Every structure is written in structure tokens, then in C-alpha cells.
Amino acid sequence: MWKRFHNVLRSRHRKRLENFGKDAPSGDAKVLDDCRQLLKDEDWFARKVAVETIAKVSKKGDETQLSLLYTALEDDDIFVRE
């Protein structure tokens, strides 16, 4: 039963992330801060969305965001590193 409940929660979590950061302006501090939190999530999909959003929303040459992306390259899950 717990596994089924966990899968339902994960499904809702992923659904919520489908359009995350889609219309965010370049350098949006709130979205980028949310991405930092998502990079710590146990779900690989959340981490992948964070990486994609950082790449899209961060300003070119932003050392802080580049550092986060470099860290994501070390993720255990290949889907996050893609």
C-alpha cells in the first residue's frame, strides 16, 4: 500500500513540474532558487527539470548557476546528466 501511495505522490509531483519555469524571464531569482531546491529532490525527474530550467532561465556566464549545473553532471542518474 505504501508503494502505491508513494507512486501517486510522485505522479502528482511530476505533473506539477511539467510547465515549471516555462515562462520565467531570464535571471528569475525565484525560479532559480526553486531549482536549487529541486536539485536535492530524490526524484530524478525533478532534478532533470531543475537542470533544464537552470540552463534556460539563468543569464549567460552566471557563475553560481554554472556551478549548480557542473554539480548536476555528477548526478548518479543518467537521465539527469543528459
N, C-alpha and C positions, 0 to 999 in steps of 0.2 A: 504494500500500500504506500509506503513512504517513497519508493522509487517512482510510482505513478504520480504522486503529488509533486515530487521534485521535477519530473518531466513537464508537468503542467506549468509550474512556475518558470522553468527555463523557456518554454514556448512563449509565455507572456512577455518575458524579459526580451527575447529576440524580436518579437512583434513590435515592442516599444522602440527598439533600436533601428528598425527598418529605414526611417527617414531622419535619423539623428544627424544633426549638423548640415542637413541638405541645403538650407537657405541661409546658413550662417555667413556673415560678412568676413572678409579676410581679417585675421587677427582677433576674432571674437574671444575675449578673455574667459567668459563664462563657459563657452563650448570647449575651449582648450583645457580649462580646469576640470570639466566633466570627463574629458578624455583621459586625463591623468588618473582619475579615479577608476575609469573603465579598464585601464591597463592592468589594474590589480585584481580584476574580476576573475573568478575561477572558470568562467565560460569562455572558450576560445573565440566564439563569435563576437562577444562583447569586446575582447581585446583587438580583434581584427577590425571591427568598426572603428574603434578608437584610433588605430594606426591610419586607416584610410581617411578619417576625418582630420587628423592632425596634418596629414600630407596635403589635404585640400584647403584647410582653413588657415593654417599658420602662414605667417609672412615669410617670404624667401629670406634665407640666411639667419632666421631666428635660432640662435644657439641653444636656447632652452628646449625648443621643440625638436630640433635635430638630435639633441641628447636623448630625448624620450624615444625617438624613432630608432636610434642606434641600440638602445636597450631592448626594444621590441625585436630586433634582429636576433637576439639571443633567446627568444621565447622557445619553450620546449615543443610547442605545437607548430607544425609546418604550415598550417593554414594562416597563422598569424604572421609568419615570416614571408609569405608570398608577396 
